[in-house]
Amino acid sequence: MPPISVQRAPLSGAALGGATFSRYGDIDEQAAALTGWHQRYLQLSRGRFDGTVQRLQLDGVGLFIEDLHQSVHQTGWVREDVFAIGVPLALEGDARFCGLAASADTLHVFSGRHGFEFLSPRRHVMIGIEMDRPLYEAHVAPAAGAHATAGLHHADPAVLGELRGFLVDLFQSAGPATEGLGAGHAPLRKQVRTQLLDRIALAMAPREAAPAERHARATSGQSALVVRATEYVASRLGDPPSVGEMCEVLGVSRRTLQSAFQVCWGMGPLAWLTTLRLNAVRRRLKSAASVTEAATEFGFWHFGHFAGDYQALFGECPSHTLRRHRPPGGH
């Protein structure tokens, strides 16, 4: 069975480094492939075992895609210095995690303080996220709260879908392991990691009712909060903060910040940050040597998504903006 499709994206292959891919015909070898998980696999369905693992590493965040083609009972625990989450890509059949029925819309939350068990169906593909504890505590724990324990977390389907798409794009954009990572890509890698941590935090937050329609007028406190947030982010657009960092600096909760932006701008902080970055790229295109240079400077690593978002916001392709600001006779 082939691995998850890996396709090139012009901006990110060399920047993100390479993803590794391994196939296993032995269930114990696959269990041992995920170091630090202390796992034991028992095959339940009949037939030859076939499994694969793809891995990708960001600073302080390890990602893997595990693909199993037999029903397996998994037990184990994650090491103490890591907080781990499983995001289902394919879950065909009955599945149970820590004794509870699992579905494609549930996050599997692992913690080094607790063991876990997982009964997977015959066809099972999962993206695993391993976060170093300090990163988790700084960026995700304030949003997760009581949900940060081993077990199932029922995420908002739209939010989970965005996280799932972001993760798949990372693997599709990463080239083979032969592509090294130059020091010049470190700022982009940091921005990619920040974008990922923001999406994890949003998916781990307790589910709330759909946001109320935008009010005709924001409160003075909400307006002032949005102004402060705008000033803070504008001062460091080349290295934008995570939503968690914004909350810490501004001294407010995620719910308070989300509500203020929804009322004042009609969008959440993540969408607002993307809009600010797109506007920064548009200004940068007036002097940049290429679209890639301008886009990566502000953390856009997937060219297809970037170009689509740019055109949707400004009504033209980024290459058209670049050409309009080229001096006569320029190349």
Salt bridges, closest charged atoms under 4 A:
ASP50 OD1 - ARG23 NE 3.25
ASP59 OD1 - ARG189 NH2 3.78
ASP67 OD1 - HIS69 NE2 3.12
ASP67 OD1 - ARG123 NH1 2.43
ASP81 OD1 - ARG79 NE 2.77
GLU117 OE1 - HIS73 NE2 2.95
GLU130 OE1 - ARG55 NH2 2.77
GLU137 OE2 - ARG133 NH1 3.81
GLU162 OE2 - ARG199 NE 3.45
ASP169 OD1 - HIS302 NE2 3.96
ASP169 OD2 - HIS305 NE2 2.42
GLU179 OE2 - ARG8 NH1 3.32
ASP198 OD1 - ARG254 NH2 4.00
GLU208 OE2 - ARG255 NE 2.87
ASP239 OD2 - LYS190 NZ 3.18
ASP239 OD2 - ARG236 NH2 3.84
GLU293 OE2 - ARG284 NH2 2.82
GLU297 OE1 - ARG284 NE 2.72
GLU316 OE2 - ARG282 NH1 3.32
GLU316 OE2 - ARG324 NH2 2.69
